[in-house]
Amino acid sequence: MKETVTMWKNTRMVILVALSAAIYAAFLIVFKGGIVLVPGITEVRPANVFPPVFGLLFGPAGAWGSAIGNLIGDIFGGTLGVGSIFGFFGNFFLGFVPYKMWGATFGLVKKDDMSMNMGDWKKIAAFELVSLVSSAACAIIIAWYLELAGIVPFAFLGITITVNNFAAAVVVGPILIALLYPRVKRWGLLWTDIMKKEDVGKGFARNIGSILMIVGSLGGLIVGILVATGTAGQELYAFAGSSGQTSVWLAVLPFIILIIVASIMLSGREQFVEETL
């Protein structure tokens, strides 16, 4: 995770943070008055296609831009509240996980071609995988906190945020990448073109790290839902049942820790290779 700190000394990366945050916030604000799923917490968010795309293109700048953009969207969209605290962290991981996992996707992205050329079906599959994992990571971080705060039951919010995030990225994401990647690459704005390799964390056992990220994100979502609907008596798409159950907090916490450990294990250095369009 070293690059999430070292990037701030690079002016172009800071500009990309501002650009990512502005675009994300603008689209979030536009849809704030649309279909509300949980009043004051979340709504249908087509804008959620941007974090994984910005994360892949701009690396840590895209992750920070997603976090800051979501906070700006809450401020100017009238939904700023206690949920915005972990909304910041959740959206950070929505942009962070894709670029950290890219290249550690079980051979879908080859070492000699780390490009985001979506003409290759394996690259599309890799994009969908990292988008799904990042969607779940974002969801359990936010849902765990709001369960802890006794505001929204984990089962309802965990599923809602995951589906909301992934639905936005699953179809439009590859198209957006296909349109933006060649231009961003040509303009020299890919994060790997801007940052120095030594400013990126070395990581270790990246394939295991990728597995742990999947287990932490998807496993945390599944286990959290099972515990919430079983022990805590919550319903999948209703507010019935108790909120603030200790069993849910304790069941999901180890998976959040796994996500953090996996973030340290995954590097991103392997992406500093000659790319082909």
C-alpha positions as a Python dict, from the first residue, in 0.01 Angstrom:
ca = {
    (1, 'M'): (0, 0, 0),
    (2, 'K'): (308, 220, -9),
    (3, 'E'): (200, 388, -333),
    (4, 'T'): (-117, 525, -172),
    (5, 'V'): (110, 755, 29),
    (6, 'T'): (403, 817, -208),
    (7, 'M'): (169, 920, -491),
    (8, 'W'): (93, 1247, -310),
    (9, 'K'): (438, 1381, -394),
    (10, 'N'): (360, 1358, -765),
    (11, 'T'): (168, 1655, -904),
    (12, 'R'): (14, 1462, -1191),
    (13, 'M'): (-117, 1194, -958),
    (14, 'V'): (-273, 1462, -735),
    (15, 'I'): (-441, 1612, -1043),
    (16, 'L'): (-578, 1268, -1130),
    (17, 'V'): (-720, 1240, -777),
    (18, 'A'): (-900, 1570, -829),
    (19, 'L'): (-1022, 1468, -1175),
    (20, 'S'): (-1148, 1128, -1056),
    (21, 'A'): (-1319, 1281, -752),
    (22, 'A'): (-1486, 1555, -958),
    (23, 'I'): (-1627, 1317, -1220),
    (24, 'Y'): (-1745, 1062, -964),
    (25, 'A'): (-1903, 1326, -739),
    (26, 'A'): (-2077, 1497, -1032),
    (27, 'F'): (-2247, 1177, -1145),
    (28, 'L'): (-2334, 1078, -787),
    (29, 'I'): (-2502, 1412, -722),
    (30, 'V'): (-2704, 1390, -1046),
    (31, 'F'): (-2857, 1058, -936),
    (32, 'K'): (-2908, 1147, -568),
    (33, 'G'): (-3269, 1232, -641),
    (34, 'G'): (-3331, 908, -831),
    (35, 'I'): (-3434, 568, -694),
    (36, 'V'): (-3355, 575, -321),
    (37, 'L'): (-3275, 233, -171),
    (38, 'V'): (-3200, 339, 186),
    (39, 'P'): (-3294, 700, 273),
    (40, 'G'): (-2986, 900, 364),
    (41, 'I'): (-2756, 602, 295),
    (42, 'T'): (-2767, 489, -68),
    (43, 'E'): (-2961, 499, -392),
    (44, 'V'): (-2932, 341, -736),
    (45, 'R'): (-2583, 456, -840),
    (46, 'P'): (-2488, 425, -1209),
    (47, 'A'): (-2184, 636, -1117),
    (48, 'N'): (-2034, 334, -941),
    (49, 'V'): (-1893, 225, -1275),
    (50, 'F'): (-1619, 486, -1231),
    (51, 'P'): (-1421, 364, -925),
    (52, 'P'): (-1302, 32, -1078),
    (53, 'V'): (-1229, 203, -1409),
    (54, 'F'): (-1040, 490, -1247),
    (55, 'G'): (-862, 245, -1018),
    (56, 'L'): (-729, 43, -1311),
    (57, 'L'): (-627, 348, -1511),
    (58, 'F'): (-502, 580, -1237),
    (59, 'G'): (-407, 331, -962),
    (60, 'P'): (-395, 486, -614),
    (61, 'A'): (-512, 821, -755),
    (62, 'G'): (-831, 649, -871),
    (63, 'A'): (-878, 493, -527),
    (64, 'W'): (-837, 825, -345),
    (65, 'G'): (-1053, 997, -606),
    (66, 'S'): (-1331, 745, -546),
    (67, 'A'): (-1319, 797, -170),
    (68, 'I'): (-1309, 1176, -191),
    (69, 'G'): (-1565, 1188, -471),
    (70, 'N'): (-1811, 984, -265),
    (71, 'L'): (-1764, 1219, 31),
    (72, 'I'): (-1823, 1523, -192),
    (73, 'G'): (-2131, 1352, -332),
    (74, 'D'): (-2265, 1303, 21),
    (75, 'I'): (-2193, 1664, 115),
    (76, 'F'): (-2356, 1826, -187),
    (77, 'G'): (-2617, 1555, -237),
    (78, 'G'): (-2760, 1603, 111),
    (79, 'T'): (-2672, 1257, 245),
    (80, 'L'): (-2376, 1346, 467),
    (81, 'G'): (-2402, 1151, 791),
    (82, 'V'): (-2247, 888, 1013),
    (83, 'G'): (-2244, 644, 721),
    (84, 'S'): (-2017, 876, 524),
    (85, 'I'): (-1723, 785, 747),
    (86, 'F'): (-1698, 426, 632),
    (87, 'G'): (-1848, 523, 298),
    (88, 'F'): (-1514, 697, 243),
    (89, 'F'): (-1317, 381, 322),
    (90, 'G'): (-1556, 153, 134),
    (91, 'N'): (-1534, 359, -182),
    (92, 'F'): (-1156, 378, -146),
    (93, 'F'): (-1145, -3, -169),
    (94, 'L'): (-1389, 7, -460),
    (95, 'G'): (-1114, 176, -660),
    (96, 'F'): (-817, 22, -477),
    (97, 'V'): (-887, -351, -518),
    (98, 'P'): (-906, -357, -902),
    (99, 'Y'): (-557, -220, -968),
    (100, 'K'): (-404, -425, -686),
    (101, 'M'): (-556, -748, -819),
    (102, 'W'): (-490, -679, -1189),
    (103, 'G'): (-224, -925, -1300),
    (104, 'A'): (-294, -1154, -1005),
    (105, 'T'): (-610, -1299, -1156),
    (106, 'F'): (-515, -1663, -1207),
    (107, 'G'): (-354, -1625, -1548),
    (108, 'L'): (-632, -1418, -1704),
    (109, 'V'): (-386, -1128, -1739),
    (110, 'K'): (-46, -1247, -1860),
    (111, 'K'): (282, -1113, -1724),
    (112, 'D'): (401, -999, -2067),
    (113, 'D'): (82, -803, -2137),
    (114, 'M'): (-64, -610, -1845),
    (115, 'S'): (-256, -379, -2079),
    (116, 'M'): (-630, -320, -2041),
    (117, 'N'): (-714, -406, -2399),
    (118, 'M'): (-1073, -525, -2365),
    (119, 'G'): (-1061, -699, -2704),
    (120, 'D'): (-936, -1004, -2515),
    (121, 'W'): (-1217, -1200, -2342),
    (122, 'K'): (-977, -1298, -2065),
    (123, 'K'): (-919, -931, -1985),
    (124, 'I'): (-1297, -879, -1970),
    (125, 'A'): (-1325, -1176, -1732),
    (126, 'A'): (-1044, -1031, -1519),
    (127, 'F'): (-1222, -695, -1508),
    (128, 'E'): (-1550, -856, -1401),
    (129, 'L'): (-1369, -1055, -1131),
    (130, 'V'): (-1188, -757, -978),
    (131, 'S'): (-1507, -548, -1003),
    (132, 'L'): (-1708, -812, -818),
    (133, 'V'): (-1446, -851, -546),
    (134, 'S'): (-1410, -474, -501),
    (135, 'S'): (-1789, -436, -491),
    (136, 'A'): (-1813, -692, -210),
    (137, 'A'): (-1517, -539, -22),
    (138, 'C'): (-1681, -198, -34),
    (139, 'A'): (-2013, -349, 77),
    (140, 'I'): (-1894, -539, 383),
    (141, 'I'): (-1684, -246, 507),
    (142, 'I'): (-1981, -9, 495),
    (143, 'A'): (-2244, -264, 604),
    (144, 'W'): (-2030, -385, 895),
    (145, 'Y'): (-1993, -32, 1025),
    (146, 'L'): (-2362, 57, 989),
    (147, 'E'): (-2454, -270, 1161),
    (148, 'L'): (-2210, -174, 1437),
    (149, 'A'): (-2380, 165, 1461),
    (150, 'G'): (-2723, 0, 1469),
    (151, 'I'): (-2846, 197, 1166),
    (152, 'V'): (-2905, -59, 888),
    (153, 'P'): (-2903, -441, 914),
    (154, 'F'): (-2597, -605, 756),
    (155, 'A'): (-2788, -857, 544),
    (156, 'F'): (-2995, -594, 366),
    (157, 'L'): (-2718, -340, 313),
    (158, 'G'): (-2443, -589, 226),
    (159, 'I'): (-2641, -733, -64),
    (160, 'T'): (-2775, -394, -173),
    (161, 'I'): (-2434, -228, -199),
    (162, 'T'): (-2269, -528, -368),
    (163, 'V'): (-2541, -555, -634),
    (164, 'N'): (-2555, -178, -676),
    (165, 'N'): (-2179, -156, -729),
    (166, 'F'): (-2139, -457, -956),
    (167, 'A'): (-2447, -386, -1168),
    (168, 'A'): (-2298, -52, -1265),
    (169, 'A'): (-1964, -203, -1366),
    (170, 'V'): (-2055, -537, -1520),
    (171, 'V'): (-2168, -410, -1862),
    (172, 'V'): (-2057, -48, -1891),
    (173, 'G'): (-1717, -97, -1727),
    (174, 'P'): (-1543, -291, -2007),
    (175, 'I'): (-1686, -51, -2265),
    (176, 'L'): (-1561, 251, -2071),
    (177, 'I'): (-1217, 92, -2030),
    (178, 'A'): (-1204, 11, -2403),
    (179, 'L'): (-1281, 374, -2486),
    (180, 'L'): (-1053, 538, -2229),
    (181, 'Y'): (-751, 310, -2203),
    (182, 'P'): (-592, 376, -2547),
    (183, 'R'): (-629, 752, -2498),
    (184, 'V'): (-506, 756, -2139),
    (185, 'K'): (-209, 541, -2243),
    (186, 'R'): (-132, 766, -2538),
    (187, 'W'): (-143, 1075, -2316),
    (188, 'G'): (95, 914, -2066),
    (189, 'L'): (-158, 929, -1783),
    (190, 'L'): (-160, 566, -1674),
    (191, 'W'): (-46, 545, -1314),
    (192, 'T'): (238, 312, -1415),
    (193, 'D'): (359, 576, -1662),
    (194, 'I'): (362, 844, -1395),
    (195, 'M'): (484, 675, -1079),
    (196, 'K'): (824, 519, -1022),
    (197, 'K'): (840, 146, -956),
    (198, 'E'): (1037, 198, -635),
    (199, 'D'): (750, 413, -498),
    (200, 'V'): (518, 113, -514),
    (201, 'G'): (502, -145, -235),
    (202, 'K'): (688, -468, -312),
    (203, 'G'): (421, -695, -171),
    (204, 'F'): (473, -1070, -141),
    (205, 'A'): (299, -1392, -246),
    (206, 'R'): (65, -1196, -472),
    (207, 'N'): (-129, -1500, -593),
    (208, 'I'): (-206, -1596, -234),
    (209, 'G'): (-286, -1231, -169),
    (210, 'S'): (-537, -1237, -453),
    (211, 'I'): (-703, -1546, -307),
    (212, 'L'): (-718, -1385, 37),
    (213, 'M'): (-875, -1073, -114),
    (214, 'I'): (-1146, -1286, -274),
    (215, 'V'): (-1203, -1484, 45),
    (216, 'G'): (-1206, -1170, 256),
    (217, 'S'): (-1451, -986, 30),
    (218, 'L'): (-1689, -1252, -102),
    (219, 'G'): (-1645, -1481, 197),
    (220, 'G'): (-1711, -1195, 437),
    (221, 'L'): (-2028, -1106, 250),
    (222, 'I'): (-2158, -1464, 245),
    (223, 'V'): (-2069, -1545, 606),
    (224, 'G'): (-2203, -1210, 724),
    (225, 'I'): (-2536, -1272, 551),
    (226, 'L'): (-2561, -1629, 686),
    (227, 'V'): (-2493, -1514, 1041),
    (228, 'A'): (-2723, -1214, 1008),
    (229, 'T'): (-3015, -1415, 872),
    (230, 'G'): (-2955, -1708, 1105),
    (231, 'T'): (-2834, -1591, 1443),
    (232, 'A'): (-2953, -1230, 1427),
    (233, 'G'): (-3283, -1306, 1254),
    (234, 'Q'): (-3242, -1044, 981),
    (235, 'E'): (-3416, -1069, 645),
    (236, 'L'): (-3235, -1035, 313),
    (237, 'Y'): (-3436, -750, 168),
    (238, 'A'): (-3620, -610, 466),
    (239, 'F'): (-3539, -426, 785),
    (240, 'A'): (-3710, -692, 997),
    (241, 'G'): (-3493, -853, 1263),
    (242, 'S'): (-3248, -709, 1508),
    (243, 'S'): (-2966, -477, 1413),
    (244, 'G'): (-2643, -426, 1603),
    (245, 'Q'): (-2587, -795, 1669),
    (246, 'T'): (-2249, -882, 1820),
    (247, 'S'): (-2246, -1210, 1629),
    (248, 'V'): (-2251, -1026, 1296),
    (249, 'W'): (-1973, -788, 1397),
    (250, 'L'): (-1749, -1070, 1515),
    (251, 'A'): (-1823, -1293, 1214),
    (252, 'V'): (-1734, -1026, 957),
    (253, 'L'): (-1438, -863, 1135),
    (254, 'P'): (-1186, -1141, 1049),
    (255, 'F'): (-1274, -1103, 681),
    (256, 'I'): (-1214, -728, 691),
    (257, 'I'): (-875, -802, 847),
    (258, 'L'): (-812, -1048, 560),
    (259, 'I'): (-884, -770, 310),
    (260, 'I'): (-627, -545, 478),
    (261, 'V'): (-367, -825, 488),
    (262, 'A'): (-430, -905, 121),
    (263, 'S'): (-387, -535, 36),
    (264, 'I'): (-37, -548, 184),
    (265, 'M'): (49, -871, 3),
    (266, 'L'): (-64, -750, -338),
    (267, 'S'): (186, -521, -507),
    (268, 'G'): (115, -366, -846),
    (269, 'R'): (485, -357, -934),
    (270, 'E'): (434, -634, -1187),
    (271, 'Q'): (235, -388, -1398),
    (272, 'F'): (550, -184, -1466),
    (273, 'V'): (622, -365, -1792),
    (274, 'E'): (608, -274, -2158),
    (275, 'E'): (241, -272, -2254),
    (276, 'T'): (80, -338, -2590),
    (277, 'L'): (-248, -193, -2712),
}
